[in-house]
Amino acid sequence: MEMGISIWKGDLARYYPLPVVREWDNIVFDDFGGERVLVYYDPSAFALMAELTDASGASWDGSILMLSNGDRIEDGILYGPDGERKERNRPLQVFTRWYGFSLTFPEPEIFDRRPISDQ
């Protein structure tokens, strides 16, 4: 069984398999309940993470994730364009295997499509 990240908000639940996120250079943007969510592989945590953001794109500069809105994620910390730490805006999430999530949320969506980002 593959690993991935599960996010949820109320009755909405979605699972992002690690292999699918890896296909997109470890960066996926998606619409989740009317909000833009960034799902990425965090090299400092060795796990997928999810962040609500107003950025529309992102790219890697080594192990630093540079967001199109000027923010960056470095060593698991979100920094604003001014270089100061920013408060995280994360959906409820857990890095887990698919079957564990599906037992809690019996009919979740599974992300398996092209990201909505402009990458």
DSSP file (Angstrom, degrees, kcal/mol; ACC not computed):
  #  RESIDUE AA STRUCTURE BP1 BP2  ACC     N-H-->O    O-->H-N    N-H-->O    O-->H-N    TCO  KAPPA ALPHA  PHI   PSI    X-CA   Y-CA   Z-CA
    1    1 A M              0   0    0      0, 0.0     2,-0.1     0, 0.0    96,-0.0   0.000 360.0 360.0 360.0 138.7    0.0    0.0    0.0
    2    2 A E        -     0   0    0      1,-0.1    96,-1.5    95,-0.0     2,-0.2  -0.462 360.0-122.6 -87.5 155.6    1.3    3.4   -0.9
    3    3 A M  E     +A   97   0A   0     94,-0.2    15,-2.6    -2,-0.1     2,-0.3  -0.520  41.8 143.2 -87.4 159.6    1.9    6.4    1.3
    4    4 A G  E     -AB  96  17A   0     92,-2.0    92,-2.6    13,-0.3     2,-0.4  -0.964  46.8 -87.9-174.3-177.8    0.2    9.8    0.8
    5    5 A I  E     -AB  95  16A   0     11,-2.1    11,-3.0    -2,-0.3     2,-0.5  -0.928  29.7-157.3-113.5 138.0   -1.3   12.7    2.5
    6    6 A S  E     -AB  94  15A   0     88,-2.7    88,-1.9    -2,-0.4     2,-0.3  -0.936  11.3-176.4-112.1 132.4   -4.9   12.9    3.5
    7    7 A I  E     +AB  93  14A   0      7,-2.7     7,-2.6    -2,-0.5     2,-0.3  -0.942   3.8 178.9-126.2 152.2   -6.6   16.3    4.0
    8    8 A W  E     -AB  92  13A   0     84,-1.6    84,-0.8    -2,-0.3     2,-0.3  -0.995  18.9-177.9-152.5 155.9  -10.1   17.0    5.2
    9    9 A K  E >  S- B   0  12A   0      3,-2.6     3,-2.2    -2,-0.3     2,-0.2  -0.848  71.0 -46.6-154.2 111.4  -12.5   19.8    6.0
   10   10 A G  T 3  S-     0   0    0     -2,-0.3    -1,-0.1     1,-0.3     0, 0.0  -0.441 126.4 -16.5  60.6-125.9  -16.0   19.0    7.2
   11   11 A D  T 3  S+     0   0    0     -2,-0.2     2,-0.5    -3,-0.1    -1,-0.3   0.543 117.4  98.1 -86.4  -7.8  -17.4   16.3    4.9
   12   12 A L  E <   +B    9   0A   0     -3,-2.2    -3,-2.6    96,-0.1     2,-0.4  -0.706  47.6 168.4 -87.0 126.5  -14.8   16.9    2.2
   13   13 A A  E     -B    8   0A   0     -2,-0.5    96,-2.7    -5,-0.2     2,-0.4  -1.000   7.9-179.5-139.1 136.8  -11.8   14.5    2.3
   14   14 A R  E     -Bc   7 109A   0     -7,-2.6    -7,-2.7    -2,-0.4     2,-0.4  -0.998  14.4-150.6-140.7 143.0   -9.1   14.0   -0.3
   15   15 A Y  E     -Bc   6 110A   0     94,-2.4    96,-3.0    -2,-0.4    -9,-0.2  -0.942   4.2-161.7-114.5 131.4   -6.1   11.7   -0.6
   16   16 A Y  E     -B    5   0A   0    -11,-3.0   -11,-2.1    -2,-0.4     2,-0.1  -0.924  17.9-141.7-113.7 103.5   -2.9   12.6   -2.5
   17   17 A P  E >>  -B    4   0A   0      0, 0.0     4,-1.9     0, 0.0     3,-0.6  -0.409  13.4-128.8 -66.5 138.2   -0.8    9.6   -3.3
   18   18 A L  H 3> S+     0   0    0    -15,-2.6     4,-2.5     1,-0.2     5,-0.2   0.888 106.7  56.0 -54.4 -44.4    3.0   10.2   -3.0
   19   19 A P  H 3> S+     0   0    0      0, 0.0     4,-1.3     0, 0.0    -1,-0.2   0.863 107.4  49.7 -60.2 -34.0    3.7    8.7   -6.5
   20   20 A V  H <> S+     0   0    0     -3,-0.6     4,-0.6     2,-0.2    -2,-0.2   0.919 111.4  47.9 -69.6 -43.0    1.3   11.2   -8.1
   21   21 A V  H ><>S+     0   0    0     -4,-1.9     5,-1.5     1,-0.2     3,-1.2   0.896 107.9  56.1 -64.2 -39.5    2.8   14.2   -6.3
   22   22 A R  H ><5S+     0   0    0     -4,-2.5     3,-1.3     1,-0.3    -1,-0.2   0.847  97.2  63.9 -60.9 -33.9    6.3   13.0   -7.3
   23   23 A E  H 3<5S+     0   0    0     -4,-1.3    -1,-0.3     1,-0.3    -2,-0.2   0.765 101.6  52.0 -60.7 -24.5    5.2   13.0  -11.0
   24   24 A W  T X<5S-     0   0    0     -3,-1.2     3,-1.4    -4,-0.6    -1,-0.3  -0.184 130.4 -90.1-107.0  38.7    4.8   16.8  -10.7
   25   25 A D  T < 5S-     0   0    0     -3,-1.3    -3,-0.2     1,-0.3    -2,-0.1   0.818  78.6 -65.1  58.9  32.8    8.2   17.6   -9.3
   26   26 A N  T 3 <S+     0   0    0     -5,-1.5    15,-1.5     1,-0.1     2,-0.4   0.732 116.7 104.4  64.5  24.8    6.9   17.1   -5.7
   27   27 A I  E <   +D   40   0B   0     -3,-1.4     2,-0.4    -6,-0.6    13,-0.2  -0.976  40.4 169.8-138.8 121.7    4.5   20.2   -6.1
   28   28 A V  E     -D   39   0B   0     11,-2.5    11,-3.2    -2,-0.4     2,-0.4  -0.997  13.9-163.8-133.4 130.9    0.8   20.0   -6.7
   29   29 A F  E     +D   38   0B   0     -2,-0.4    87,-1.5     9,-0.2    88,-0.4  -0.906  22.1 163.4-106.6 142.3   -1.8   22.8   -6.6
   30   30 A D  E     -D   37   0B   0      7,-2.2     7,-3.1    -2,-0.4     2,-0.6  -0.973  41.5-109.4-151.4 160.5   -5.4   21.9   -6.3
   31   31 A D  E     -D   36   0B   0     -2,-0.3     2,-0.5     5,-0.2     5,-0.2  -0.868  35.6-178.2 -93.1 125.5   -8.8   23.5   -5.4
   32   32 A F  E >   -D   35   0B   0      3,-3.5     3,-1.2    -2,-0.6   -24,-0.0  -0.902  69.9 -29.2-129.9 103.2  -10.0   22.1   -2.1
   33   33 A G  T 3  S-     0   0    0     -2,-0.5     3,-0.1     1,-0.3    -1,-0.1   0.845 125.8 -47.5  60.9  35.2  -13.4   23.3   -0.9
   34   34 A G  T 3  S+     0   0    0      1,-0.3     2,-0.3     0, 0.0    -1,-0.3   0.487 121.5 101.6  85.3   3.2  -13.0   26.6   -2.7
   35   35 A E  E <  S-D   32   0B   0     -3,-1.2    -3,-3.5    17,-0.0     2,-0.5  -0.908  75.9-115.0-119.3 149.1   -9.5   27.2   -1.4
   36   36 A R  E     -D   31   0B   0     -2,-0.3    17,-2.1    17,-0.3     2,-0.4  -0.707  34.5-166.9 -83.4 125.9   -6.1   26.7   -3.2
   37   37 A V  E     -DE  30  52B   0     -7,-3.1    -7,-2.2    -2,-0.5     2,-0.5  -0.932  11.7-152.8-116.4 138.5   -4.1   24.0   -1.6
   38   38 A L  E     -DE  29  51B   0     13,-3.2    13,-2.3    -2,-0.4     2,-0.5  -0.946  10.1-170.2-106.3 123.4   -0.4   23.3   -2.2
   39   39 A V  E     +DE  28  50B   0    -11,-3.2   -11,-2.5    -2,-0.5     2,-0.3  -0.974  20.0 159.9-113.3 126.9    0.6   19.7   -1.6
   40   40 A Y  E     -DE  27  49B   0      9,-2.3     9,-2.8    -2,-0.5     2,-0.7  -0.965  45.1-108.4-145.8 157.9    4.4   19.2   -1.6
   41   41 A Y  E     - E   0  48B   0    -15,-1.5     7,-0.3    -2,-0.3     3,-0.1  -0.817  31.8-148.3 -88.6 119.0    7.1   16.8   -0.5
   42   42 A D  E >>> - E   0  47B   0      5,-3.0     4,-1.6    -2,-0.7     5,-1.2  -0.794   5.8-162.2 -91.0 109.2    9.0   18.4    2.3
   43   43 A P  T 345S+     0   0    0      0, 0.0    -1,-0.2     0, 0.0    21,-0.1   0.753  89.2  56.9 -65.4 -22.3   12.6   17.1    2.2
   44   44 A S  T 345S+     0   0    0      1,-0.2    -2,-0.0    19,-0.2    30,-0.0   0.765 117.7  32.5 -78.7 -23.5   13.3   18.2    5.8
   45   45 A A  T <45S-     0   0    0     -3,-0.9    -1,-0.2     2,-0.2     3,-0.1   0.520  97.8-133.3-105.3  -9.9   10.4   16.1    7.1
   46   46 A F  T  <5S+     0   0    0     -4,-1.6     2,-0.3     1,-0.2    -5,-0.0   0.890  75.2  92.2  55.2  41.1   10.6   13.2    4.5
   47   47 A A  E   <S-E   42   0B   0     -5,-1.2    -5,-3.0    -7,-0.0    -2,-0.2  -0.976  83.1 -93.5-155.0 161.6    6.8   13.5    4.1
   48   48 A L  E     -E   41   0B   0     -2,-0.3     2,-0.3    -7,-0.3    -7,-0.2  -0.575  40.5-169.6 -77.4 147.2    4.1   15.2    2.1
   49   49 A M  E     -E   40   0B   0     -9,-2.8    -9,-2.3    -2,-0.2     2,-0.4  -0.929  10.9-146.6-133.4 157.8    2.7   18.4    3.5
   50   50 A A  E     +E   39   0B   0     -2,-0.3     2,-0.4   -11,-0.2   -11,-0.2  -0.984  15.8 178.3-129.1 141.8   -0.3   20.6    2.6
   51   51 A E  E     -E   38   0B   0    -13,-2.3   -13,-3.2    -2,-0.4     2,-0.4  -0.998  27.1-131.7-142.7 132.7   -0.6   24.3    2.9
   52   52 A L  E     +E   37   0B   0     37,-3.8     2,-0.3    -2,-0.4    37,-0.3  -0.739  45.3 161.6 -81.9 135.2   -3.5   26.7    2.0
   53   53 A T        -     0   0    0    -17,-2.1   -17,-0.3    -2,-0.4    -2,-0.0  -0.963  53.0-136.7-151.6 161.0   -2.0   29.5   -0.1
   54   54 A D  S    S+     0   0    0     -2,-0.3     2,-0.1   -19,-0.1   -17,-0.1   0.368  72.7 113.6-100.3   2.1   -2.7   32.3   -2.5
   55   55 A A        -     0   0    0      1,-0.1    -2,-0.1   -19,-0.1     3,-0.1  -0.406  52.3-160.9 -68.5 149.3    0.3   31.4   -4.7
   56   56 A S        +     0   0    0      1,-0.2    62,-1.0    -2,-0.1     2,-0.3   0.464  69.9  12.3-109.9  -5.4   -0.5   30.0   -8.1
   57   57 A G        -     0   0    0     60,-0.2    11,-2.6    61,-0.1     2,-0.3  -0.973  58.7-168.0-160.9 169.2    2.8   28.3   -8.8
   58   58 A A  E     -F   67   0C   0     -2,-0.3     2,-0.3     9,-0.2     9,-0.2  -0.984   0.4-168.8-160.0 158.8    6.0   27.1   -7.2
   59   59 A S  E     -F   66   0C   0      7,-2.1     7,-3.0    -2,-0.3     2,-0.4  -0.981  26.9-108.3-150.3 159.3    9.5   25.9   -8.1
   60   60 A W  E     -F   65   0C   0     -2,-0.3     2,-0.5     5,-0.2     5,-0.2  -0.742  17.9-172.9 -92.7 135.8   12.4   24.3   -6.2
   61   61 A D  E >  S-F   64   0C   0      3,-2.9     3,-1.6    -2,-0.4     2,-0.6  -0.825  76.0 -60.3-119.2  86.3   15.6   26.1   -5.6
   62   62 A G  T 3  S-     0   0    0     -2,-0.5     0, 0.0     1,-0.2     0, 0.0  -0.654 118.9 -20.3  70.0-120.1   17.6   23.2   -4.2
   63   63 A S  T 3  S+     0   0    0     -2,-0.6     2,-0.5    -3,-0.1    12,-0.4   0.288 119.3  99.1-101.4   9.3   15.6   22.1   -1.1
   64   64 A I  E <   -F   61   0C   0     -3,-1.6    -3,-2.9    10,-0.1     2,-0.7  -0.845  67.0-142.6 -98.9 129.4   13.8   25.5   -0.8
   65   65 A L  E     -FG  60  73C   0      8,-2.5     8,-2.4    -2,-0.5     2,-0.5  -0.830  15.1-158.8 -93.9 113.0   10.3   25.7   -2.2
   66   66 A M  E     -FG  59  72C   0     -7,-3.0    -7,-2.1    -2,-0.7     2,-0.3  -0.821   6.9-152.7 -95.8 122.5    9.8   29.2   -3.8
   67   67 A L  E >   -F   58   0C   0      4,-2.7     3,-1.9    -2,-0.5    -9,-0.2  -0.676  22.0-121.9 -97.4 150.8    6.2   30.2   -4.2
   68   68 A S  T 3  S+     0   0    0    -11,-2.6   -10,-0.1     1,-0.3    -1,-0.1   0.670 109.6  62.9 -66.1 -17.5    4.9   32.6   -6.9
   69   69 A N  T 3  S-     0   0    0    -12,-0.3    -1,-0.3     2,-0.1     3,-0.1   0.368 124.0 -99.2 -87.8   5.9    3.5   35.0   -4.2
   70   70 A G  S <  S+     0   0    0     -3,-1.9    -2,-0.1     1,-0.4     2,-0.0   0.236  86.4 122.8  96.8 -13.1    7.0   35.7   -2.8
   71   71 A D        -     0   0    0      9,-0.1    -4,-2.7    -5,-0.1    -1,-0.4  -0.325  41.8-163.7 -72.8 162.8    6.8   33.2    0.1
   72   72 A R  E     -GH  66  79C   0      7,-2.3     7,-3.2    -6,-0.2     2,-0.6  -0.992  15.8-143.1-145.9 151.9    9.2   30.4    0.5
   73   73 A I  E     +GH  65  78C   0     -8,-2.4    -8,-2.5    -2,-0.3     2,-0.4  -0.969  27.1 171.6-117.2 117.7    9.3   27.2    2.5
   74   74 A E  E >   - H   0  77C   0      3,-2.6     3,-1.9    -2,-0.6   -10,-0.1  -0.991  67.7 -12.8-132.4 125.4   12.7   26.3    3.9
   75   75 A D  T 3  S-     0   0    0     -2,-0.4    -1,-0.1   -12,-0.4     3,-0.1   0.851 129.5 -54.1  52.3  37.8   13.5   23.5    6.3
   76   76 A G  T 3  S+     0   0    0      1,-0.2     2,-0.4    -3,-0.0    -1,-0.3   0.521 114.9 116.5  79.6   5.5    9.7   23.2    7.0
   77   77 A I  E <   -H   74   0C   0     -3,-1.9    -3,-2.6     8,-0.0     2,-0.5  -0.907  60.0-136.3-112.5 135.1    9.3   26.9    7.9
   78   78 A L  E     -H   73   0C   0     -2,-0.4     8,-2.8     8,-0.4     2,-0.4  -0.781  23.4-172.9 -90.5 125.9    7.2   29.3    5.9
   79   79 A Y  E     -HI  72  85C   0     -7,-3.2    -7,-2.3    -2,-0.5     6,-0.2  -0.928  15.6-133.6-117.6 143.6    8.8   32.7    5.2
   80   80 A G    >   -     0   0    0      4,-2.9     3,-2.1    -2,-0.4   -10,-0.1  -0.268  40.4 -89.1 -82.9 177.0    7.2   35.8    3.7
   81   81 A P  T 3  S+     0   0    0      0, 0.0    -1,-0.1     0, 0.0   -11,-0.1   0.763 128.1  59.5 -58.8 -25.3    8.7   37.9    0.9
   82   82 A D  T 3  S-     0   0    0      2,-0.1     3,-0.1     1,-0.0   -11,-0.1   0.468 117.9-111.9 -82.8  -1.3   10.3   40.1    3.7
   83   83 A G  S <  S+     0   0    0     -3,-2.1     2,-0.2     1,-0.3     3,-0.1   0.401  76.8 128.5  87.0  -3.1   12.2   37.0    5.0
   84   84 A E        -     0   0    0      1,-0.1    -4,-2.9    -5,-0.0    -1,-0.3  -0.585  68.2 -98.3 -86.0 148.6   10.2   36.9    8.3
   85   85 A R  B     -I   79   0C   0     -6,-0.2     2,-0.3    -2,-0.2    -6,-0.3  -0.354  40.5-152.3 -61.9 142.5    8.5   33.8    9.5
   86   86 A K        -     0   0    0     -8,-2.8    -8,-0.4    -3,-0.1     2,-0.2  -0.869  21.3-102.4-117.4 152.6    4.8   33.5    8.6
   87   87 A E        -     0   0    0     -2,-0.3     2,-0.1     1,-0.1    -8,-0.0  -0.520  43.5-117.1 -69.1 138.4    2.0   31.7   10.4
   88   88 A R        -     0   0    0     -2,-0.2     2,-0.4     1,-0.0    -1,-0.1  -0.471  17.6-158.5 -78.1 148.6    1.0   28.5    8.6
   89   89 A N        +     0   0    0    -37,-0.3   -37,-3.8    -2,-0.1    -1,-0.0  -0.808  30.3 163.0-125.7  87.6   -2.4   28.0    7.1
   90   90 A R        -     0   0    0     -2,-0.4   -39,-0.2   -39,-0.2     2,-0.1  -0.843  34.7-130.4-113.3 141.3   -2.8   24.3    6.8
   91   91 A P        -     0   0    0      0, 0.0   -41,-0.2     0, 0.0     2,-0.1  -0.401  51.3 -77.8 -74.0 164.7   -5.8   22.1    6.4
   92   92 A L  E    S+A    8   0A   0    -84,-0.8   -84,-1.6    -2,-0.1     2,-0.3  -0.470  72.4 166.2 -60.0 135.2   -6.3   19.2    8.7
   93   93 A Q  E     -A    7   0A   0    -86,-0.2     2,-0.3    -2,-0.1   -86,-0.2  -0.991  30.4-170.0-156.2 156.1   -3.9   16.5    7.4
   94   94 A V  E     -A    6   0A   0    -88,-1.9   -88,-2.7    -2,-0.3     2,-0.7  -0.961  24.0-133.8-151.4 135.9   -2.1   13.3    8.1
   95   95 A F  E     +A    5   0A   0     -2,-0.3     2,-0.3   -90,-0.2   -90,-0.2  -0.819  57.0 131.7 -87.6 115.3    0.7   11.5    6.2
   96   96 A T  E     -A    4   0A   0    -92,-2.6   -92,-2.0    -2,-0.7     2,-0.2  -0.884  59.9 -80.9-153.8 174.7   -0.6    7.9    6.0
   97   97 A R  E >>  -A    3   0A   0     -2,-0.3     4,-1.5   -94,-0.2     3,-0.5  -0.622  47.1-111.8 -84.8 154.1   -1.3    4.9    4.0
   98   98 A W  H 3> S+     0   0    0    -96,-1.5     4,-2.6    -2,-0.2     3,-0.2   0.891 112.6  54.9 -54.6 -47.1   -4.4    4.9    1.9
   99   99 A Y  H 3> S+     0   0    0      1,-0.2     4,-1.3     2,-0.2    -1,-0.2   0.843 104.3  54.7 -64.2 -33.0   -6.2    2.1    3.8
  100  100 A G  H <> S+     0   0    0     -3,-0.5     4,-0.9     1,-0.2    -1,-0.2   0.911 112.3  43.2 -64.0 -42.1   -5.9    4.0    7.1
  101  101 A F  H >X S+     0   0    0     -4,-1.5     4,-2.8    -3,-0.2     3,-0.6   0.903 109.8  56.1 -69.4 -41.6   -7.5    7.1    5.7
  102  102 A S  H 3< S+     0   0    0     -4,-2.6    -1,-0.2     1,-0.2    -2,-0.2   0.746 101.7  57.8 -68.2 -22.0  -10.2    5.2    3.9
  103  103 A L  H 3< S+     0   0    0     -4,-1.3    -1,-0.2    -5,-0.2    -2,-0.2   0.852 113.7  38.6 -71.9 -33.8  -11.3    3.5    7.1
  104  104 A T  H << S+     0   0    0     -4,-0.9    -2,-0.2    -3,-0.6    -1,-0.1   0.881 129.4  31.0 -81.1 -41.5  -11.9    7.0    8.7
  105  105 A F  S  < S-     0   0    0     -4,-2.8    -1,-0.3     1,-0.1    -2,-0.0  -0.873  74.4-168.6-119.1  94.0  -13.4    8.6    5.6
  106  106 A P  S    S+     0   0    0      0, 0.0    -1,-0.1     0, 0.0    -4,-0.1   0.703  81.5  31.2 -63.1 -23.0  -15.1    5.8    3.6
  107  107 A E  S    S+     0   0    0      2,-0.0   -94,-0.2     0, 0.0     2,-0.1  -0.337  80.4 156.9-131.1  55.3  -15.7    7.8    0.4
  108  108 A P        -     0   0    0      0, 0.0   -94,-0.2     0, 0.0     2,-0.2  -0.378  43.9-110.1 -77.2 158.7  -12.8   10.2    0.0
  109  109 A E  E     -c   14   0A   0    -96,-2.7   -94,-2.4    -2,-0.1     2,-0.5  -0.567  26.0-143.2 -78.8 151.6  -11.7   11.7   -3.3
  110  110 A I  E     -c   15   0A   0    -96,-0.2     2,-0.5    -2,-0.2   -94,-0.2  -0.983  13.1-131.1-118.8 123.3   -8.3   10.5   -4.7
  111  111 A F        +     0   0    0    -96,-3.0   -91,-0.1    -2,-0.5   -97,-0.0  -0.600  50.0 139.4 -74.7 120.4   -6.2   13.1   -6.4
  112  112 A D        +     0   0    0     -2,-0.5     2,-0.2   -96,-0.1    -1,-0.1   0.060  42.9  91.0-149.2  29.4   -5.0   11.6   -9.7
  113  113 A R  S    S-     0   0    0      1,-0.1    -2,-0.0     0, 0.0     0, 0.0  -0.671  83.8 -70.9-123.6 176.8   -5.3   14.4  -12.2
  114  114 A R        -     0   0    0     -2,-0.2    -2,-0.1     1,-0.1    -1,-0.1  -0.458  57.3-109.9 -66.6 134.1   -3.3   17.3  -13.7
  115  115 A P        -     0   0    0      0, 0.0   -85,-0.2     0, 0.0    -1,-0.1  -0.233  14.8-129.8 -61.4 155.5   -2.6   20.1  -11.2
  116  116 A I  S    S+     0   0    0    -87,-1.5   -86,-0.1     2,-0.1    -2,-0.1   0.444  74.8 109.4 -86.7  -0.2   -4.4   23.4  -11.8
  117  117 A S  S    S-     0   0    0    -88,-0.4   -60,-0.2     1,-0.1   -61,-0.0  -0.215  81.9-114.8 -70.2 167.3   -1.1   25.3  -11.4
  118  118 A D              0   0    0    -62,-1.0    -1,-0.1     1,-0.2   -61,-0.1   0.046 360.0 360.0 -92.2  26.8    0.5   27.0  -14.4
  119  119 A Q              0   0    0    -95,-0.0    -1,-0.2   -60,-0.0   -62,-0.1   0.481 360.0 360.0 -76.1 360.0    3.5   24.7  -14.2
